[in-house]
């Protein structure tokens, strides 16, 4: 540094602080900043029939290949599809299309729900393990909670288990509420 710059810097740093300096900066720092929505959530996006749905990732254990669903004799529940073998463990298999009042998935020659090239979603929510077949799995979608919209009146059946609707890639996705969904499934199994 040359001498003129050193003396200019010294004059700048050695000057007197204005009287209102402290109060002015106290007001600036104490001023409330506008709230910015930063709370996000993530969900697995999947399709049942023609309906796009999402369920929080915290409820999922795995996405498995679709395997045969074995009917349980003397079962009156239309929500309970039967039992399904997932890596050697038998799990209850729910029919979300029936539970949510969606377009019914077609039946095969054994009277079982058929999903062409579908997947099996396995959930573990508060110790309750459950599987359900889906037509397609897109993957994980992260969104801001403020992006969740109200449920349209055209979804009366689904609304009981739905937290809201997301719009993603020109699709309306019904975001299911995990607590409400598992309560409805348990009632449907009775």
C-alpha positions in Angstrom: 0.0 0.0 0.0 1.1 3.4 -0.7 1.1 6.2 1.9 -2.0 8.1 0.7 -4.2 4.9 0.9 -2.9 4.2 4.4 -3.7 7.6 5.7 -7.2 7.5 4.0 -8.0 4.2 5.6 -6.8 5.5 9.0 -9.1 8.5 8.7 -12.1 6.3 7.8 -11.6 3.9 10.7 -10.7 6.6 13.2 -13.8 8.8 12.5 -16.4 9.4 15.2 -19.4 7.1 15.2 -22.7 9.0 14.6 -24.9 9.3 17.7 -27.9 7.4 16.2 -25.6 4.6 14.7 -26.3 2.1 17.5 -30.0 2.6 17.6 -30.3 2.6 13.8 -28.5 -0.8 13.6 -30.5 -2.2 16.5 -33.7 -1.4 14.7 -32.4 -3.0 11.5 -31.3 -6.2 13.2 -34.4 -6.4 15.4 -36.8 -5.9 12.4 -38.9 -8.9 11.7 -37.9 -10.5 8.4 -40.7 -11.9 6.3 -41.3 -15.6 6.9 -40.0 -17.8 4.1 -41.5 -21.2 3.8 -38.7 -23.7 4.1 -40.4 -26.7 5.6 -40.3 -29.4 3.0 -41.5 -33.0 2.9 -40.9 -36.0 0.7 -43.2 -38.6 -0.7 -43.2 -41.6 -2.9 -45.3 -40.9 -6.0 -47.2 -43.8 -7.4 -50.2 -44.6 -9.6 -53.2 -46.9 -9.0 -55.2 -47.3 -12.1 -55.4 -43.8 -13.6 -55.1 -42.0 -10.2 -51.7 -40.5 -9.1 -51.1 -40.6 -5.4 -48.3 -39.9 -2.9 -47.5 -41.2 0.6 -44.8 -39.8 2.9 -41.4 -41.6 2.5 -41.3 -42.2 6.3 -44.1 -44.8 5.9 -42.2 -46.9 3.3 -39.9 -49.8 3.8 -39.4 -50.9 0.2 -40.6 -51.1 -3.4 -40.8 -54.8 -4.4 -41.5 -56.8 -7.5 -45.2 -57.8 -7.7 -45.7 -61.3 -6.5 -48.8 -63.5 -6.3 -51.4 -62.4 -3.8 -52.9 -65.4 -1.9 -56.6 -65.0 -1.0 -57.6 -65.7 2.6 -60.6 -68.1 3.0 -63.7 -66.8 4.7 -62.6 -63.1 4.4 -65.4 -60.6 4.0 -63.2 -57.5 3.7 -63.0 -56.1 0.2 -60.0 -54.0 1.4 -57.9 -57.1 2.3 -56.5 -58.6 -0.9 -54.9 -61.5 1.0 -51.3 -62.4 1.8 -48.2 -61.7 -0.2 -44.7 -63.1 0.1 -42.0 -60.4 0.4 -38.6 -62.0 0.6 -39.9 -64.9 2.6 -42.2 -62.9 4.9 -46.0 -63.0 4.6 -47.6 -59.6 4.7 -51.2 -58.5 4.6 -51.9 -57.0 1.2 -54.4 -54.1 1.1 -56.4 -53.0 -1.9 -56.1 -49.2 -1.9 -58.2 -48.8 -5.0 -61.2 -50.3 -3.1 -60.4 -48.4 0.1 -60.1 -45.0 -1.6 -63.0 -45.7 -4.0 -60.8 -45.4 -7.1 -61.2 -47.1 -10.5 -61.1 -50.8 -9.7 -58.0 -52.7 -10.9 -58.9 -55.7 -13.1 -59.2 -59.2 -11.7 -57.3 -62.2 -13.0 -58.7 -65.7 -13.6 -58.4 -66.5 -9.9 -60.5 -63.5 -8.9 -57.4 -61.6 -7.7 -56.6 -58.0 -8.5 -54.2 -57.9 -11.4 -51.7 -55.1 -12.0 -49.9 -55.2 -15.3 -46.2 -54.6 -14.8 -46.9 -53.1 -11.4 -45.0 -53.0 -8.2 -45.7 -53.8 -4.6 -45.2 -51.1 -2.1 -44.3 -52.2 1.4 -45.0 -49.9 4.3 -43.9 -50.0 7.9 -45.8 -47.5 9.9 -45.5 -47.6 13.7 -44.8 -51.3 13.5 -47.7 -52.1 11.2 -46.3 -53.7 8.1 -48.5 -53.7 5.0 -48.2 -54.2 1.3 -50.3 -52.9 -1.5 -50.1 -53.3 -5.3 -49.7 -50.2 -7.5 -49.7 -49.8 -11.3 -46.5 -47.6 -11.4 -44.0 -46.0 -9.1 -42.4 -42.7 -10.2 -40.1 -42.3 -7.2 -39.4 -39.8 -4.5 -40.7 -36.2 -4.8 -39.6 -33.4 -2.5 -42.0 -30.5 -2.1 -42.6 -27.5 0.1 -45.5 -27.9 2.5 -46.9 -24.6 1.2 -47.3 -26.3 -2.2 -50.0 -28.6 -0.8 -53.4 -27.5 -2.1 -56.9 -28.1 -0.8 -58.7 -31.3 -1.9 -61.2 -30.6 -4.7 -64.8 -31.5 -4.1 -64.6 -34.1 -7.0 -62.6 -36.5 -4.7 -65.2 -37.3 -2.0 -64.1 -41.0 -1.5 -60.4 -40.2 -1.4 -60.8 -37.1 0.7 -61.0 -39.0 4.0 -57.4 -40.2 3.7 -55.9 -37.3 1.7 -53.9 -34.4 3.3 -54.0 -32.3 0.1 -53.1 -32.2 -3.6 -49.8 -31.4 -5.3 -49.4 -30.4 -8.9 -46.3 -31.9 -10.5 -45.5 -32.4 -14.2 -49.1 -31.5 -15.3 -50.5 -34.1 -12.9 -52.7 -33.7 -9.8 -51.3 -36.0 -7.1 -53.4 -36.8 -4.1 -51.1 -36.7 -1.0 -52.3 -39.3 1.4 -52.1 -38.8 5.2 -50.3 -41.7 6.7 -52.3 -41.8 10.0 -55.6 -41.5 8.3 -54.7 -44.1 5.7 -53.6 -46.7 8.2 -56.7 -46.1 10.4 -58.9 -46.6 7.3 -57.0 -49.8 6.3 -57.3 -51.2 9.8 -61.1 -50.4 9.8 -61.4 -52.0 6.3 -59.7 -55.2 7.5 -62.4 -55.8 10.2 
